[in-house]
Each structure stands twice: as structure tokens, then as C-alpha cells.
């Protein structure tokens, strides 16, 4: 047993040592992840908002204070994070529902068709708050564990929700699980309360990060989203590519005018491209394609202090 444990430590610490050597040798690599604030999970996901929703425990590793604004047409989403590297907190004015890296929203078929036809983003009336702690391995490069507590408020239903999440890091690998209680209202005024389960796993070696996330809503029609993302970090640039498949339960649109739908097509697939540029390690400007799942272009601005 002891020999096996030593072998595991060697296997997972070797990539870390190799990555450190690469960081020292090649100046164009940006190995200390200034883009994500050194989150222990979800390093490939651009921006702080999706992390607050899907991997909240990783906010414990945030080692700075930051504000993020994402603009799409005439609307803005705001995300705030602050941390010491051991204790972190986050606040978001949106639940990230209806976004590439977020959950599937609760809405009627008619609402879905109108929104997609008009290329509108889903207008969430929820706010999220996260408080996260590093509970084990605070300064270890081999293993660490973080706990995240989540609070939610839905202005549309005047209901509170929340839950908890755990993130484990073992060498270059990370894994997270979060379970929250949430609610939503469709166009008929029907309120649905449900649980959301978020599973995420990934790795980051030197200037490459990869993550896979599974989101499940325990609603009457169980909705599921699967998200793959890959990011490459250069000295002042972060490049992100993503693929998303979701089973949302809404019949697909064949033609917009007149509206014709396919009742057998209850799922969708999407792609994502993102570029972020850092200025003086304090400001980040990003351009995202398909962040709001409308074949859209969105602009993001972040500032860290």
C-alpha cells in the first residue's frame, strides 16, 4: 500500500515538475494562470461567471479581487470574485443559464422558439453567491481539497435556493461535484423546483487546460448538457475552443416564418471560440463567439486588483 501511494505521488508530480521546467525555459508560456486566477478546477473555462455556477469550490483558490463584465447587444452580465488563495468568494448577477458554459433554463416551448428566432439571450433573474474554503493541502502541489457553499435567489419566483460543492486536485488533475436546489418559471406561470447536479473533470499542464462538464436538472423532463473545453495559454493571450451538446426537451425550429418545428428533435449541438488578451496583468479583454448560443459575438472586460 505504501509503495503504491509513493508511486501515485511520483506519477502525478512528474508532470508538475516537467511543466515547471517548461515554464522556466519558454518565456511565451504563461504557466501561473493569471487568466483564471489559479482556480483549482475549470481552468480552461474563460471568465469567472461559469465557475461560480458549475465549479464553485474552485473559487477558494482565487488569489485576487476581480470584476468581469460581459456585453451582448444592449445587456450586461456582471461577475465579482475575491480571494486570498485559501478563502474565496464570488457573486454573479446571472445564473449563466442559456450560455455555452451554463445550465439549461426552465422555459416553455413557445418562449424558447421566440427567443431563438429573435436571437435573444435568456434573461435570468437569478443572482448567485459563493463562499469557498480550501480545507486540505493549502500549499501542496500534489493534493488539495476545497469546499464551496452556494446561495441563489430568483427574483421571478421570490425563492431562495442553494447547495454545496467539492473540488479535488491531484497533481495536474482536478474533479468537482456540485449539487444545488433551484427553481424556475415558464410562460404559463408554473413554478418548478428541482436539483441540479454538476460534474466536472479536467487537467492543466503548462499552457494547456482541458475540462469536461456534465450538467443535469432533475425536472419533469430531465435536461442534460455536456460541455468540452480546451484552452491554450500564451504569455498575454488565452485561446479557447469548446463543444456543447444538450438535451433541452424543446422541439427544434425548422423554419421561423411561418414557424415549423420538428417534434422529434429535442437536442442541440454548439461550438465556441474565445480569445482573451491581457494588458499589464490587470486587465483582460475578450471576444467570444456563441457564448449566448445564438451564433453571437460578445465582448468581455475584466479587471483584477
C-alpha positions, 0 to 999 in steps of 0.5 A, a space after each residue: 500500500 505504501 509503495 503504491 501511494 509513493 508511486 501515485 505521488 511520483 506519477 502525478 508530480 512528474 508532470 508538475 515538475 516537467 511543466 515547471 521546467 517548461 515554464 522556466 525555459 519558454 518565456 511565451 508560456 504563461 504557466 501561473 494562470 493569471 487568466 483564471 486566477 489559479 482556480 483549482 478546477 475549470 481552468 480552461 473555462 474563460 471568465 469567472 461567471 461559469 465557475 461560480 455556477 458549475 465549479 464553485 469550490 474552485 473559487 477558494 483558490 482565487 488569489 485576487 479581487 476581480 470584476 468581469 463584465 460581459 456585453 451582448 447587444 444592449 445587456 450586461 452580465 456582471 461577475 465579482 470574485 475575491 480571494 486570498 488563495 485559501 478563502 474565496 468568494 464570488 457573486 454573479 448577477 446571472 445564473 449563466 443559464 442559456 450560455 455555452 458554459 451554463 445550465 439549461 433554463 426552465 422555459 416553455 416551448 413557445 418562449 424558447 422558439 421566440 427567443 431563438 428566432 429573435 436571437 435573444 439571450 435568456 434573461 435570468 433573474 437569478 443572482 448567485 453567491 459563493 463562499 469557498 474554503 480550501 480545507 486540505 493541502 493549502 500549499 501542496 502541489 500534489 493534493 488539495 481539497 476545497 469546499 464551496 457553499 452556494 446561495 441563489 435567489 430568483 427574483 421571478 419566483 421570490 425563492 431562495 435556493 442553494 447547495 454545496 460543492 467539492 473540488 479535488 486536485 491531484 497533481 495536474 488533475 482536478 474533479 468537482 461535484 456540485 449539487 444545488 436546489 433551484 427553481 424556475 418559471 415558464 410562460 404559463 406561470 408554473 413554478 418548478 423546483 428541482 436539483 441540479 447536479 454538476 460534474 466536472 473533470 479536467 487537467 492543466 499542464 503548462 499552457 494547456 487546460 482541458 475540462 469536461 462538464 456534465 450538467 443535469 436538472 432533475 425536472 419533469 423532463 430531465 435536461 442534460 448538457 455536456 460541455 468540452 473545453 480546451 484552452 491554450 495559454 500564451 504569455 498575454 493571450 488565452 485561446 479557447 475552443 469548446 463543444 456543447 451538446 444538450 438535451 433541452 426537451 424543446 422541439 427544434 425550429 425548422 423554419 421561423 416564418 411561418 414557424 415549423 418545428 420538428 417534434 422529434 428533435 429535442 437536442 442541440 449541438 454548439 461550438 465556441 471560440 474565445 480569445 482573451 488578451 491581457 494588458 499589464 496583468 490587470 486587465 483582460 479583454 475578450 471576444 467570444 463567439 456563441 457564448 449566448 448560443 445564438 451564433 453571437 459575438 460578445 465582448 468581455 472586460 475584466 479587471 483584477 486588483 
